[in-house]
Amino acid sequence: MQSVAAELVALFAEVLPRLARITLFITAGVFLANVAVAFGLVRYVAGVSGWLTRPANLPDEVGTAILTTAASTTAGYATLAEYRESGFLDDRATLVAVVINTFFGFVQHVFTYYAPVLIPILGWSTGVLYVSFRAGIALAITLTGVVLGGLLLSDRNVNRRALADVAAERPAGDDRSARERVRAAAGKSWTTLRRIVPRLAAVYTLVVAFVTRYDVESLTGFAEPVTAALGLPGAAVPVIAVYTLDTTAGAVTIAPLLDDVFTPRTAVATLLVGGIVSFAVSTFKRSIPFQYGIWGAEFGTKVIVVNTALKVVFISLSVLLLLVPLR
């Protein structure tokens, strides 16, 4: 009994300081992110959208939808859907616009998830490396969309006469005072933290207890031939499994293994592989409900297939870029 109590004391002595530090950074990051959104700062990041739509043979109006995506993915996609339904854009032009949207959708996640949540969990070096690769992947997909638009689109894919029928909803002016915006940002932050922190604490405690009590690499040794083919340690298998179900939990799972089992490069490669595996789960949990709701089943399926294919290709290339120098 005393040994169990001693183990629990040692466990909490290790977990609580780390958890307190992570929670502090997450709290500050989420609050600052919501303040940035409340004051409209996120929109400035997307100001270059017109530079991408014109080489892609898309009208400037599409840049408005892309800009909106940086602040609200749903609003950006809804604007494109209205352009398509009105006949302003045909299916091919809409698909190209959706592909170009990728990086700007990523920008939103930098402010709301990657910077305030993921980097504090993974630490500065691994976290920034991971976010940099995710940014590179998103940018590569967006630039692919620009190239495809330049090659495949023309005036025939855009019906400017239909533009008069488009009643795309424009965001109303925000006349709240600075204090009201900060108060609203704090309320939104508290809602987010109530959802994230308890789950984070439970998962982090269980993971640290597991890796402290057991030799993770020996437990996953049966997977060594597979992980060795990619240059990853056997411990990558449970990380990928957890990441498939929940990305934050996957990051929490790998965090205690950094430096000891994983280098920043192998950790990022493991999380990216987890991202590929998780597509099957995330498609049913998020993509199908969202895309079908925006576009309908037929065109929504096309959007899912195109998005998933491009992500798999560029994530795979990123994993090779991370691991080939290690061989």
Phi, psi and omega in degrees: 000318179295323180294322177296316179297320179296321178296320180294319178298315180297321180298310182290331176295329178276321187284313190300314178299318179296315182296321178296317179296314180297316181298320179298313180294320179296316180301311180296317182295315180296317180297312180296323178297316180291327175296317179300318179293317182298326180267004175078016183291331182298329185296331180294332180295329184267014184292347182270008187301324181296330178294338181266323184288324182293313175298338179273007180062032175252147181292159181300331181301330178295330177299330177296316179296319180294318177300317181298328181299328180295335178261327181207112179300317181298315180296318179297313179294322180296322178295316177297321179297322179291323175300318180292313183295331180282346184092001178297318175242140172273181185299318182296315180295323179294318178298318178298318179297321178297319179295316179296331179299339192306309184296324183286330170294324177295321181305318179301319182290334176300316183284326189259342184223304187298307182290312184279338186245304191287316181298318176299326180289314185276344185091164189297307187294309181291319181297313180293322178298316180296312181295324178297318178292320177297322177295317179298320178296313180297319180293320179299319178295317179299315180294327174299319177298320178297315180297315180298321177297318179296327182273325192253342185256153175209187179298337180293339181270358181231127179250093185292337178294336180279351184297328180295337181273352182279124179245052182298132182289127177264141179296133181288155178295144181260108183259018179288151176286166180300319180296320180294323179293318179295319178297318178295321178296321178295318178297318179294323179296318180298320177298317179295315183294323178299329181278321188276310192297314179300318178295318179300315181298316182295312182295316183297318179297315180296319182294314180298319178299320182292310184287339177282321185275331185237156175273098186300319183295323180289327179291332180254020182297333180296338181267003184304318179302322181288311182291329178295328179298331178262356183079021181254149176290160180301333180294351178294333185298306179295328177298313180297320180298316180290318181300326180300325181273326182202119185295320179295317178296324177297318177295320178296323181295320184276339186304314181291346183266356180294142181078322180276310183254319184247140165274166176306321181293314181289330177294314180295318178299319179298315180294324178292320175298319176301325178296321178295314181296326185286348182302323180298319180287312184293332178298316181284325183282322189234310189297311182298310178301318183289307184293320178295325178294325181280313192252342193092167189294314187295303182286328177300323177296319178299317180297316180298315182297313181295313180300313183295316181299314180294321179295317179299317181298310186282331174292319178299317178297324179293319178298317178297319179297324179287322191263331183302317179297343182277347186281000000 
